[in-house]
């Protein structure tokens, strides 16, 4: 009979030890999934943006507009788009066109963004002018 009285106490201790670990795993998985989504969205936006930019008659503004529309449709905030090599409309055929898309990780986090550091995620895509 003595062992039955101690059993509920053991279950409470096990729950007190295991619950924080389970909660940490769940929220960590959610946060990691959000980070993967954010990085993939940056990759797609940068690829489609530079793909528009390299077309004959297109400019940096055309590519940036495409990239921004993709990112805004996915509700991604604080976006910075740069073209380190300058204006694509002035580039010659075969020149490299580089597009960098950056976002602040904290402002696009579902759960713990305000707790983390203000890291910047950047994607860089390079294509040749048509």
N, C-alpha and C positions, 0 to 999 in steps of 0.2 A: 503493500500500500504506500510505503514511503516514496517509491520511485515515481508513482503516478502524480504525486503532488509537486515534485520537482520538474516534471516534464513541461508544463506551460512556461515556466521560467526559462528553460533552455530554448524553447521556440522563440520567446521574446528576444533573447540575446542573439540568436541566429539571425532573426529579422533585423535587429539593430545593426548587425555587422554587414549583412548582405545587401540591405536596401540601398545604402549610399552608393555601393559599387554598381548595382543594377541601374540606378538613376543616372550615374555618371556615364555608363555605357550607352544608355538610350539617348541622352542629350548629346554626347560626343558623336554618336552615329548621325544624328540629325544635323549637327553642325558640319560634319565632314561631308555629308551629302550636299548640303547647301554650297559648300566651297567647291566641290566638284562641278555642280551646276553652274556656278559663277565662272569658273575657269573655262568650261566648255562654251558658255555663252560668249565670252571674250574671244575665244578662238574662232567661232563661227562669224561673229561680227567683223573681226579684223580680216578674215579671209574674204568674206563677201564685199567688204568695203574696198579692199585693195584690188579685188577683181574688177570692181566697177571703175576704179581710178585708172587702171592700166589701159582701159579701152581708148581707142582713138576718139578725140574730141571731149574726153572727160577731164575733170579737174579734181583737186583734192576735196573741194566742197561736195562734189557728187558722191565720192566714196565715204566721206564723213557722214553725209546724210543717210546713206544706206546703213552704215554701222550704227548710227544713233537710233534709227527706226527699229532695228533688230533688238538693240539693248533696251529701248523704252518699252517695246512690246513684252519684254520679259521682266519689266519693272526693276531694272538695274539703275541705280542712282550714282551721282558723282563720277561721271565718265569724263575722261580726258583723252582726246584723239590728237596724235601728233604725226607729222610727216617729216622725219629728220633729214631727208634728202632734198627737201624743198618742193616747189610746185611741180606736179606731175604733168601739167599741160605743156610745160616748157621742156620736158625731157625728150630725148631722142629715142627712136625705136631701139630696143635692146638694153636701155638703161634700167638700173634697179630702182624700183619704187618700193619704199619702206613705209609701212603704217604701224604705229604703236597705239594700242588701246589700253588704258589704265583705269582702274577703279580702286576705291578705298574699300578694303575688306570689311571694316567695322560697320560702315553705313549700309552694307548689303547683307549683313548677317541676320539670320532668322531669330536666333536665340541670344547668343552671348557676345554680340558685336561690341556693345558698350563696355564689356569687361576686358576685351583683348586689346592688343596694341594696334596702333593705326597703320597697319601694313598696307602696302600698295601692290596689287596684282597687275602685272603687265604682260600683254601678248604682243609679239612682234612678228609681222608677216612680210616677206620679201617676194616680189614678183617682177618680171621683166616687162617693160613697156611694149605694147603692141605696135 
